[in-house]
């Protein structure tokens, strides 16, 4: 009887998947919990062993995904600190120019993926958009794009970026020991107290308020996008008034839970039909991602030469990765993490708010054109 209760099934599948997340996290990969959970849950969904207690292919209940998205939204919103705001103000034109340039190149890569594979236009655009493995598959799932394709291409690009940047920095000896402000812009661990606990409640309430506002505005994945915008706005306003960053109790294990829930949500919906043409997708996705990464690398060299910003900082800031991945790498390489986070957060906000509606519009236009030609 217990195995017929959906919630029990969901919890059991999430726990099984989290074992894979734990194993992959031992490698030190910043998104190890998400990838490991996604892989194990996906395999269980495809093979359906009795141990997994899977009764249907619909995946786990949506509220698990929404919980993970809300946690992720709060985490990303907290990156809007005073250091980030000051960095953005001092480098406004450079950031804006590179922001739109990176998005433009990502869209071109999406068109290449759409042209040379069997994926639809909406899925191809989401797959190549540099929003990170934590955010983009979640939004793609809610708008009807293929989460498998989006996840595959996002993983390829992030592994390529995270793996190539440290090697490149070491090879060229980019003067990492002279990079300033290695830790600014990244919230450090704050112990639980009355003050930090109250600020955590304030940000959680801001995320909920952002969700309802996002739902009214028809934002994609309102728990993620709306929550992030709500938390970012409240934190920016309060920090500007008080003149210091908020001391929020937000331990690392909360983000681990978010990664597990998002990974399990994606993996639990996998089926064999989704993997048709996967070899072609991997090949084209690899080539298009390589082209995007190389283009942004060359642009970073130009920006570094014109502005005097250390090259490793420019590479990490404009690399088509995710906020968490690039922020973690910037700390490892002692780069200017404030600048890295400022650029990555601004690009992510722009991507999550503006691009999904544009993608849906392009998809509908493409469908109408195809119907007209038929």
C-alpha positions as CSV (number, residue, x, y, z in Angstrom):
1,X,0.0,0.0,0.0
2,X,2.8,2.4,0.8
3,X,4.4,2.0,-2.6
4,X,1.1,3.2,-4.2
5,X,1.3,6.6,-2.4
6,X,2.7,9.2,-4.9
7,X,4.6,11.2,-2.2
8,X,6.3,8.1,-0.9
9,X,7.3,7.1,-4.4
10,X,8.6,10.6,-5.0
11,X,10.7,10.7,-1.8
12,X,12.1,7.2,-2.4
13,X,13.1,8.1,-6.0
14,X,14.7,11.4,-4.8
15,X,16.7,9.6,-2.1
16,X,17.9,7.0,-4.6
17,X,19.0,9.8,-7.0
18,X,20.7,11.8,-4.2
19,X,23.0,8.8,-3.7
20,X,24.4,9.5,-7.2
21,X,24.6,13.2,-6.4
22,X,26.7,12.5,-3.3
23,X,29.1,10.3,-5.2
24,X,29.6,12.9,-8.0
25,X,30.0,15.7,-5.4
26,X,33.1,13.9,-4.1
27,X,34.8,14.9,-7.3
28,X,34.6,18.5,-6.2
29,X,32.4,19.5,-9.1
30,X,30.2,22.5,-8.1
31,X,27.1,21.0,-9.8
32,X,28.0,17.4,-8.8
33,X,24.8,17.0,-6.7
34,X,22.6,18.0,-9.6
35,X,24.3,16.0,-12.3
36,X,24.7,12.9,-10.1
37,X,21.0,13.0,-9.1
38,X,19.9,13.6,-12.7
39,X,21.9,10.7,-14.0
40,X,20.8,8.1,-11.4
41,X,17.2,9.3,-11.5
42,X,17.2,9.3,-15.3
43,X,18.6,5.7,-15.4
44,X,16.0,4.5,-12.9
45,X,13.2,6.2,-15.0
46,X,14.5,4.5,-18.2
47,X,15.0,1.0,-16.7
48,X,12.2,1.1,-14.1
49,X,13.5,-1.5,-11.7
50,X,11.2,-2.6,-8.9
51,X,13.5,-1.0,-6.4
52,X,12.6,2.5,-7.8
53,X,8.8,2.0,-7.2
54,X,8.1,3.9,-10.5
55,X,4.4,3.6,-11.5
56,X,4.2,6.2,-14.2
57,X,6.4,8.2,-16.6
58,X,5.1,11.6,-15.6
59,X,7.9,12.1,-13.2
60,X,7.8,13.3,-9.6
61,X,5.2,15.8,-8.5
62,X,5.7,19.5,-9.6
63,X,5.9,20.8,-6.1
64,X,9.4,19.2,-5.7
65,X,10.6,21.1,-8.7
66,X,9.0,24.3,-7.5
67,X,10.7,23.9,-4.1
68,X,14.1,23.5,-5.8
69,X,13.5,26.4,-8.0
70,X,12.5,28.6,-5.1
71,X,15.7,27.8,-3.2
72,X,17.8,28.4,-6.3
73,X,16.0,31.7,-6.9
74,X,16.8,32.9,-3.3
75,X,20.4,31.8,-3.7
76,X,20.9,33.7,-7.0
77,X,19.0,36.7,-5.6
78,X,21.5,36.9,-2.7
79,X,24.3,37.5,-5.2
80,X,23.0,41.1,-5.7
81,X,25.3,42.6,-3.1
82,X,26.8,46.0,-2.7
83,X,30.1,44.8,-4.3
84,X,28.2,43.6,-7.3
85,X,26.2,46.9,-7.7
86,X,29.4,49.0,-7.3
87,X,31.3,46.8,-9.9
88,X,28.4,47.1,-12.3
89,X,28.3,50.9,-11.9
90,X,32.0,51.2,-12.6
91,X,32.0,49.0,-15.7
92,X,28.5,49.7,-17.0
93,X,29.3,50.1,-20.8
94,X,31.7,47.1,-20.9
95,X,29.3,44.8,-19.2
96,X,26.3,45.8,-21.3
97,X,28.2,45.4,-24.6
98,X,29.6,42.0,-23.7
99,X,26.3,40.9,-22.3
100,X,24.4,41.4,-25.5
101,X,27.3,40.1,-27.6
102,X,27.4,36.8,-25.6
103,X,23.6,36.4,-25.9
104,X,23.8,37.2,-29.7
105,X,26.5,34.5,-30.2
106,X,24.5,32.1,-28.1
107,X,21.4,32.6,-30.3
108,X,23.5,32.0,-33.4
109,X,24.7,28.7,-31.8
110,X,21.1,27.8,-31.2
111,X,20.2,28.4,-34.8
112,X,23.1,26.1,-35.8
113,X,21.9,23.4,-33.5
114,X,18.3,23.7,-34.8
115,X,19.5,23.6,-38.5
116,X,21.7,20.5,-38.2
117,X,19.7,18.4,-35.7
118,X,16.1,17.2,-35.4
119,X,15.4,19.4,-32.4
120,X,12.8,22.1,-32.6
121,X,13.7,25.8,-32.5
122,X,12.5,26.5,-29.0
123,X,14.6,23.6,-27.6
124,X,17.7,24.6,-29.6
125,X,17.6,28.2,-28.3
126,X,17.2,27.1,-24.7
127,X,20.0,24.6,-25.1
128,X,22.6,27.1,-26.2
129,X,21.6,30.0,-24.0
130,X,24.2,30.5,-21.3
131,X,22.0,30.3,-18.2
132,X,23.5,27.3,-16.5
133,X,22.5,23.7,-15.9
134,X,20.6,24.7,-12.7
135,X,18.3,27.2,-14.3
136,X,17.7,26.5,-18.1
137,X,16.4,22.9,-18.0
138,X,13.9,23.9,-15.3
139,X,12.5,26.7,-17.5
140,X,12.6,24.6,-20.6
141,X,10.5,22.0,-18.9
142,X,7.8,24.5,-18.1
143,X,7.6,25.9,-21.6
144,X,7.5,22.6,-23.4
145,X,11.1,22.3,-24.6
146,X,13.1,19.1,-24.4
147,X,14.9,19.0,-21.1
148,X,17.1,16.2,-22.3
149,X,18.6,18.2,-25.2
150,X,18.8,21.4,-23.1
151,X,20.6,19.5,-20.3
152,X,23.0,17.7,-22.6
153,X,24.2,20.9,-24.4
154,X,24.3,22.9,-21.1
155,X,26.4,20.2,-19.4
156,X,28.8,20.0,-22.4
157,X,29.3,23.7,-22.4
158,X,29.8,24.1,-18.6
159,X,32.2,21.2,-18.4
160,X,34.1,22.7,-21.3
161,X,34.2,26.1,-19.6
162,X,35.1,24.9,-16.1
163,X,37.7,22.5,-17.4
164,X,39.3,24.8,-20.0
165,X,39.6,28.1,-18.0
166,X,41.9,26.8,-15.2
167,X,44.2,25.1,-17.7
168,X,44.3,28.2,-19.9
169,X,45.0,30.4,-16.9
170,X,47.8,28.2,-15.8
171,X,49.3,27.9,-19.3
172,X,49.5,31.6,-19.9
173,X,50.4,32.5,-16.4
174,X,47.8,35.2,-16.2
175,X,49.0,36.7,-12.9
176,X,46.4,35.2,-10.7
177,X,48.2,36.1,-7.6
178,X,47.7,39.8,-8.4
179,X,43.9,39.5,-9.1
180,X,42.2,41.8,-6.7
181,X,39.1,41.3,-4.5
182,X,39.1,37.5,-4.7
183,X,36.2,37.1,-2.4
184,X,34.0,40.1,-2.8
185,X,30.5,39.6,-4.1
186,X,30.3,36.0,-2.7
187,X,28.3,35.6,0.4
188,X,30.3,33.9,3.1
189,X,28.8,31.4,5.6
190,X,26.8,33.1,8.4
191,X,26.0,31.3,11.6
192,X,22.4,31.0,12.7
193,X,21.3,33.8,15.1
194,X,18.2,35.8,15.7
195,X,19.3,38.5,13.2
196,X,20.4,36.2,10.5
197,X,17.3,34.0,10.9
198,X,15.0,37.0,10.6
199,X,16.8,38.2,7.4
200,X,16.4,34.7,6.0
201,X,12.7,34.9,6.7
202,X,12.6,38.3,5.0
203,X,14.3,37.0,1.8
204,X,12.0,33.9,1.8
205,X,9.0,36.1,2.0
206,X,10.5,38.2,-0.8
207,X,10.9,35.1,-2.9
208,X,7.2,34.2,-2.4
209,X,6.1,37.7,-3.2
210,X,8.3,37.6,-6.3
211,X,6.7,34.3,-7.3
212,X,3.1,35.8,-7.2
213,X,4.3,38.9,-9.1
214,X,6.0,36.7,-11.7
215,X,2.9,34.6,-12.0
216,X,0.8,37.7,-12.7
217,X,3.4,38.9,-15.3
218,X,3.5,35.4,-16.8
219,X,7.3,35.1,-16.3
220,X,8.7,31.6,-17.1
221,X,9.3,29.5,-14.0
222,X,8.0,32.1,-11.6
223,X,9.3,30.3,-8.6
224,X,12.8,30.7,-10.0
225,X,12.7,33.9,-11.9
226,X,10.2,35.8,-9.8
227,X,11.9,34.6,-6.6
228,X,15.3,35.6,-7.8
229,X,14.1,39.1,-8.8
230,X,12.1,39.6,-5.5
231,X,15.1,38.6,-3.4
232,X,17.6,40.6,-5.5
233,X,15.4,43.7,-5.3
234,X,14.8,43.6,-1.6
235,X,18.4,42.9,-0.8
236,X,19.7,45.6,-3.1
237,X,17.3,48.2,-1.5
238,X,18.1,47.2,2.1
239,X,21.8,47.0,1.5
240,X,21.8,50.4,-0.1
241,X,20.0,51.9,2.8
242,X,22.0,50.3,5.5
243,X,25.3,50.5,3.7
244,X,26.3,46.9,4.2
245,X,25.4,43.4,2.9
246,X,22.7,41.5,4.7
247,X,23.9,38.7,7.1
248,X,21.6,35.9,6.0
249,X,21.7,32.4,7.4
250,X,21.8,30.3,4.2
251,X,24.0,27.2,4.7
252,X,25.5,25.3,1.7
253,X,23.3,22.2,2.3
254,X,20.2,24.2,1.4
255,X,21.6,24.6,-2.1
256,X,22.4,20.9,-2.2
257,X,18.8,20.2,-1.6
258,X,17.8,22.5,-4.5
259,X,20.3,20.7,-6.8
260,X,18.9,17.3,-5.8
261,X,15.3,18.3,-6.3
262,X,15.9,19.9,-9.7
263,X,18.0,17.0,-10.8
264,X,15.4,14.5,-9.7
265,X,12.6,16.4,-11.4
266,X,14.5,16.4,-14.7
267,X,15.7,12.8,-14.5
268,X,12.3,11.4,-13.5
269,X,10.7,12.5,-16.7
270,X,13.2,10.9,-19.1
271,X,12.0,8.2,-21.5
272,X,13.6,6.4,-24.4
273,X,11.9,8.5,-27.1
274,X,13.8,11.6,-25.8
275,X,17.1,10.2,-26.8
276,X,16.4,9.7,-30.5
277,X,19.1,11.5,-32.4
278,X,21.2,12.1,-29.3
279,X,24.5,11.3,-31.0
280,X,23.8,14.1,-33.6
281,X,22.8,16.5,-30.8
282,X,26.0,15.8,-28.8
283,X,28.2,16.3,-31.9
284,X,26.6,19.5,-33.0
285,X,26.2,20.7,-29.5
286,X,29.9,20.1,-28.8
287,X,30.9,22.0,-31.9
288,X,28.5,24.9,-31.4
289,X,29.6,25.2,-27.7
290,X,33.2,25.1,-28.7
291,X,32.6,28.0,-31.1
292,X,30.7,30.0,-28.5
293,X,33.4,29.4,-25.8
294,X,36.3,30.4,-28.2
295,X,34.4,33.5,-29.4
296,X,33.9,34.7,-25.9
297,X,37.5,33.9,-25.0
298,X,38.7,36.1,-27.8
299,X,36.3,38.9,-26.8
300,X,37.6,38.6,-23.2
301,X,41.1,39.2,-24.5
302,X,40.0,42.4,-26.2
303,X,38.1,43.7,-23.2
304,X,41.1,42.9,-20.9
305,X,43.4,44.8,-23.2
306,X,41.1,47.9,-23.4
307,X,40.1,48.1,-19.7
308,X,43.1,46.7,-17.8
309,X,40.9,44.1,-16.1
310,X,42.9,40.9,-15.5
311,X,42.4,38.4,-18.3
312,X,41.3,35.5,-16.1
313,X,38.6,37.7,-14.5
314,X,37.3,38.7,-18.0
315,X,37.3,35.1,-19.2
316,X,35.3,33.9,-16.1
317,X,32.9,36.9,-16.3
318,X,32.0,36.5,-19.9
319,X,32.3,32.8,-20.2
320,X,29.0,31.1,-21.2
321,X,28.6,29.2,-17.9
322,X,26.4,29.6,-14.9
323,X,26.7,32.0,-11.8
324,X,27.5,29.2,-9.3
325,X,30.0,27.5,-11.6
326,X,31.9,30.7,-12.6
327,X,31.8,32.1,-9.1
328,X,33.3,29.0,-7.6
329,X,36.0,28.9,-10.3
330,X,36.8,32.6,-9.7
331,X,37.4,31.9,-6.0
332,X,39.6,28.9,-6.9
333,X,41.7,31.1,-9.2
334,X,41.7,34.2,-6.9
335,X,40.1,36.3,-9.6
336,X,37.9,39.4,-9.0
337,X,34.7,37.5,-8.1
338,X,32.7,40.7,-7.6
339,X,33.1,41.5,-11.3
340,X,32.5,37.8,-12.3
341,X,29.3,37.6,-10.3
342,X,28.1,41.0,-11.5
343,X,28.3,40.0,-15.1
344,X,27.0,36.5,-14.7
345,X,24.0,37.6,-12.5
346,X,23.1,40.5,-14.9
347,X,23.2,38.1,-17.9
348,X,21.2,35.5,-16.1
349,X,18.5,38.0,-15.1
350,X,18.4,39.3,-18.7
351,X,18.2,35.8,-20.1
352,X,15.5,34.5,-17.7
353,X,13.2,37.6,-18.0
354,X,13.5,38.6,-21.7
355,X,14.6,35.5,-23.8
356,X,11.9,32.9,-23.0
357,X,9.0,35.1,-24.3
358,X,11.1,35.9,-27.4
359,X,11.9,32.2,-27.9
360,X,8.2,31.3,-27.7
361,X,7.4,34.1,-30.2
362,X,10.1,32.8,-32.6
363,X,8.8,29.3,-32.3
364,X,5.2,30.3,-33.1
365,X,6.4,32.3,-36.1
366,X,8.4,29.4,-37.3
367,X,5.4,27.1,-36.9
368,X,3.2,29.5,-38.9
369,X,5.7,29.7,-41.7
370,X,6.0,25.9,-41.9
371,X,2.2,25.6,-42.0
372,X,2.0,28.3,-44.8
373,X,4.7,26.5,-46.8
374,X,2.8,23.2,-46.5
